[in-house]
Amino acid sequence: MRIIGGEFRSRQLMMPKGVEIRPTQDKVRQAIFNIVRDMNGKRVLELFAGTGAFGIEALSRGADFVTFVDNNIRCIETIRQNLDSLDVNEIRYELIRANAMSIMPRISKEEEKYDIVFLDPPYHEGFSRKSLINIDDYDIVSDHSVVIVEHFKKDNLTIDLKNLVLETERRYGDTLVTIFRRAHEQTEDSHISGDV
């Protein structure tokens, strides 16, 4: 797996040994960053982080700070090794070994909120829907935030949320990338969907 843009472009990332993960394909990751665009100065939260590829890509493209959350110690150790290999300053990231479903109370106590939240939970277990509701309930996102969910195409994320609104949905084979924004930040081209 490699970084596809920014300061660390083309650098390889290590994968955690003995852990079943489903890394985001390069073309999907590139498409997500094409949608998000400017990463400069952003605070990013990556839930179900796995290799940390999304958060590291965000740092490579200018994100100010990334919080990586995963409940598997091997994943956390691999993310740390990847960050160390790139000489990323420790003031730019935080590693949390925790269940993404139970970390919200802790995160919500932080003074600063996140501009971008990315989650790619295990397929077929309802984590996408539950995590999205959790994020909305704890309101951990900034006024100009984007929440990106990578999930199985049959997962239904049509949910009545208080703070987030569906903006766009893109399909890549069996994978859907669904993007939400703060309700008052909904753009004119919202509710656009497409297949790739």
N, C-alpha and C positions, 0 to 999 in steps of 0.2 A: 504494500500500500504506500502511496506517495502523496506528498502535498502538491496541490495543483496550481497554486497561485501565491503571489506575494513574496515576502522576504525569504521564505524557506522553500520556494518553488523547486520541485523535483527531488527534494530530500525524502528519503524512505522512512517509514514509520514501522516500528516493531509491533508484532502481534502478541497478545498474551498466550502463553503456552497452556494447553490443557483446558481451555475455556471455549465453549461454543458461543461464538458471536457471529453476527451477520453485518459485516462492515458495509457502509454506504458505498455504492459504486461511484467511481470517479465522475461519470456523466451526471449522476443524480446530484452529487455534491456540487459540481460546477453549476448545474441548473439552479440549485438553491442559492448559491452566492450571486448568480446573475440576477435573481429576483431581489435579494436583500440589498445588493449593491454596496453602498459605502459602509465599511466596517470601522472607519477611523474613530477612535475614542469611545467605542461601544463597550458596555458591560454585558457579558455573555454567560448564560447558564446552560451547561450541557448535562442533561439527565440521561441515565442509562449509558454512560459515556463510553464503555468498552475500550477502544484504543485511544479515545480522545481525539479522533481525527477531525471532527467538526470544530471543536474548540481550538485545536492547534492550527487548523486552517484559518480560523478567525484571527488568532494572534498573528499569523503570518501576513494577514491582510490589514493589520492595523488596529485590531481590537485592543482596548486599554486593559481589560481584565477579564479573565475567564474562571468560572467555578465549574469544576468537573465533579460529578457525583456518580458513583457506582458502588454497588454493595459487594463486589468481588475484589478481594485483596490483590489478586494477580493482575486484574485490570488496572487498579490504582497504581501498582508498582510499575506496570508497563507504561502508563501515561507519564509517570515521573521520569522513567528512563528516556522516553521520547523527548520530553521537555529538556532534560539535562543534555541530551545529545545535540540539541539545537541551541544550547546556551541561553535559554529563555530565563530572564531574571525572575526570581521567586516572588517579587512584588507584583508580578503581572498575573498570577494565578493562585488558585486555592484547590486543593484536592480533598474531597470528602468521601470517606467510605461510609455509605449509608444507603438505606432503601429509599429510592426516589419517591415512593409513595408516602413516606413518613418524614421526609426532610423539610417539608414546607413550613411547619411552625418555626423551626430554627431560622430558615432563610427569611421569613417574613419579619423577623425581629431586626434585620439589618436596616440601617438607615437608607442605604442606596438601593434602588430597584434595578432590575435588569432590562436592558434594551432589546436583547434577543434571547429567546429561550428555544433550545433545540432538544427534541426527544425522539429517540428511535428505540422504543421498548420492544421486548419479545413479541412476535406476532401471535395472534390467535388466543390471547389471554385477557383481553379487555383492558390492558394497561394503558393503551392510548387514550381511551375515553375517560378512565378514572383519573389519569394524570392531568388531563386537560381540565377536568372539573376541579381538581385539587389546585391547580395553578390559578384558576379563575376565583376560587373561594378565598384564597390567601392573598390575592392581588399583589403579587410580587413583581409586577412589570411596570415600567415607566410609561409616561403619557404617549410616547412615540414608539411603543414596543411592537415587536413581531414575535409570534410564537409559531414555531415550525414543527410539525408532527410528521414523521416518516412512519407509515403504517401499511398494513395489508389492504389490498384494494377492496375487500369485502367488509372492512371495519367501518361502521357508520359513526361519523363524528358530527352528525347533525344534532347539536345539543343546544338547549336554551341556556346561554351563559349571561352573566351580569356585566362583565367587563370586556369580553372579547367577542369579536364578530368575524365570521368566515370571510376571507377576502378572495382566496384563489385556491384551486386544487389542480394538481398536475399528476398525470399518470405515467409511470415508467415500468412497463411490463406488469408484474403483479404488485408493484409498489405504488402507493399514493403518497404524495407530499401535499399536505394541507396546511395552509398558512392563515393564521388569525392575526388581527390587529386590535388595538384598543378600539372600543366602539366609536368614539369620536374621531378616530384617526382613519376611518374607512375611506378608501380612495374611490375615484370615479369608476375605475375599471374593476371594482370588486365583483365577487361571485363569477369570475371567469374560470373556466375549467379547460383542460386540454390534455391530450395524449401525446406521448413521445415514443 
